[in-house]
Amino acid sequence: MQARAATDARRAAVLGSPIAHSLSPVLHRAAYRELGLAHWSYDRFEVDEAGLPGFFAELDESWAGLSLTMPLKRAVIPLLDEISDTAASVEAVNTVVFTEDGRRTGDNTDIPGMIAALRERGIEKVGSAAILGAGATASSALAALSRLCTGPVTAYVRSSARADEMRQWGERLGVDVRVADWAQAHRAFDAPLVVATTPAGTTDALAEAVPDSPGTLFDVLYEPWPTALAAAWSARGGAVVGGLDLLVHQAVLQVRQMTGRPTAPLAVMRAAGEHALAAS
């Protein structure tokens, strides 16, 4: 799924609803500057599921690619010519590339982005893991853990319906998923790797339960940062991987696919993201 060769004027954007908070334009524009793509642009558009087909119908040959956030990651699939095995594994596309022959191809860079963010912190393999939450991000986390975790993954959820969903994802991805009630979520901290996939504020009450010398926490939020859980984790000497790490690593993969360049400037993109968050 390779993009057309870079030309003087190409367009890309992130779509979603809500979208005003997205850091993707900051990251991608920083990459374009560093790569010398002076005439490339990257914007954001408020687009919901109902508006997505119409948006696609208006795209012309100047478009190189799109980044997609919720609620569009599944809704976009019928509009594409093909999707990668990675995207198919979780039925979610966050990256669309328009190829040289005019095809619309979809991929999921969240999963390899999670893996790359963990490996950057030295996490190559773990014997077990825990996931806090059971939404769309949790399924991507489970897909990433299918490549990193050699033992069971325990998902802490709030409902039997969510429990069933996580079991089904486990069967599909070949992961030994065990589910537990959210009331027992503090027990997740016994695992060497904990992935928090819940909305802002959800895990705040768990901060007091962080043990001495915890393992690694991957909290997918980046604003507000640090979360109460991440702050408590760091204070007790645990390693923390944050949502900005994930966002930057998945954006690096998007830039490579959309521009056709073999590399993207991770450090420059991360610095741009950190600056934008500090200024907000």
Salt bridges, closest charged atoms under 4 A:
ASP43 OD1 - ARG29 NH2 3.64
GLU82 OE2 - ARG103 NE 3.49
GLU91 OE1 - ARG74 NH2 3.56
GLU91 OE2 - ARG172 NH1 2.75
ASP110 OD2 - LYS73 NZ 2.85
GLU120 OE1 - HIS249 NE2 2.92
GLU120 OE1 - ARG270 NH2 2.83
GLU124 OE1 - ARG119 NE 3.30
ASP164 OD1 - ARG167 NH1 3.05
GLU165 OE1 - ARG162 NH1 3.24
ASP176 OD2 - ARG178 NH2 3.07
ASP245 OD2 - ARG121 NH2 3.05
ASP245 OD1 - ARG270 NH2 3.13
